[in-house]
Amino acid sequence: MNLLFFDANLIGGGVGVFLAVAFFLVFAAVAFIAFKMLKKSVKMAVRMVIVAIILAIAVTGTVGLWWASSRPSPKPPRPANSR
């Protein structure tokens, strides 16, 4: 069974950058909505902690996606000489 497919970088190039940006924008929108929804029910410090946690998740995910998409795919091993 050939497992070389699993060594490929599946989110390489522009697709990975797009996914990273989209991931960050989605979580930034979630943080904004959470900030607005908690406006009257929670004090400012707690609201800011919740928003900071959501944005930390967004930044971590964005960096992870960018890192995964920027590293090159591994080279396949050279075939052994068989006679």
C-alpha positions as CSV (number, residue, x, y, z in Angstrom):
1,M,0.0,0.0,0.0
2,N,1.4,3.4,-1.0
3,L,1.2,5.9,1.9
4,L,2.9,8.7,0.0
5,F,-0.5,10.5,-0.3
6,F,-0.5,11.1,3.5
7,D,2.9,12.9,3.3
8,A,1.5,15.6,1.0
9,N,0.9,19.1,2.2
10,L,-2.8,19.4,1.6
11,I,-3.3,23.0,2.5
12,G,-0.3,24.5,0.7
13,G,0.1,27.9,-0.9
14,G,-2.7,30.3,-1.3
15,V,-5.4,28.0,0.0
16,G,-3.7,27.8,3.4
17,V,-3.3,31.6,3.6
18,F,-7.0,32.0,2.7
19,L,-8.0,29.5,5.4
20,A,-5.9,31.2,8.0
21,V,-7.4,34.6,7.2
22,A,-10.9,33.2,7.1
23,F,-10.4,31.4,10.4
24,F,-9.2,34.7,12.0
25,L,-12.1,36.7,10.6
26,V,-14.7,34.2,11.8
27,F,-13.3,34.2,15.3
28,A,-13.0,38.0,15.3
29,A,-16.7,38.2,14.3
30,V,-17.5,35.7,17.1
31,A,-15.6,37.9,19.6
32,F,-17.4,41.0,18.4
33,I,-20.8,39.4,18.7
34,A,-19.9,38.0,22.2
35,F,-18.8,41.5,23.3
36,K,-22.0,43.1,22.1
37,M,-24.2,40.3,23.6
38,L,-22.6,40.6,27.0
39,K,-22.8,44.3,27.1
40,K,-25.5,44.7,29.7
41,S,-25.1,41.4,31.6
42,V,-21.4,41.2,32.5
43,K,-18.9,43.7,33.8
44,M,-16.3,45.1,31.4
45,A,-13.4,43.1,32.8
46,V,-15.1,39.8,32.3
47,R,-16.2,40.8,28.8
48,M,-12.7,41.7,27.9
49,V,-11.4,38.4,29.3
50,I,-13.9,36.4,27.2
51,V,-13.1,38.4,24.1
52,A,-9.3,38.0,24.7
53,I,-9.7,34.2,25.0
54,I,-11.7,34.1,21.7
55,L,-9.1,36.2,20.0
56,A,-6.2,34.1,21.4
57,I,-7.9,31.0,19.9
58,A,-8.2,32.9,16.6
59,V,-4.5,33.9,16.6
60,T,-3.4,30.4,17.5
61,G,-5.4,28.8,14.8
62,T,-4.3,31.3,12.2
63,V,-0.7,30.8,13.0
64,G,-1.1,27.1,13.0
65,L,-2.8,27.1,9.6
66,W,-0.3,29.5,8.2
67,W,2.6,27.4,9.5
68,A,1.1,24.2,8.1
69,S,0.5,25.8,4.7
70,S,4.0,27.4,4.4
71,R,6.2,24.4,5.0
72,P,7.1,22.4,1.9
73,S,5.8,19.0,1.2
74,P,8.3,16.2,2.1
75,K,10.2,14.7,-0.8
76,P,9.3,11.1,-1.6
77,P,11.9,8.6,-0.8
78,R,14.2,7.4,-3.6
79,P,13.3,4.0,-4.9
80,A,15.7,1.2,-4.1
81,N,17.6,-0.3,-7.0
82,S,16.1,-3.7,-7.7
83,R,17.6,-6.1,-10.2
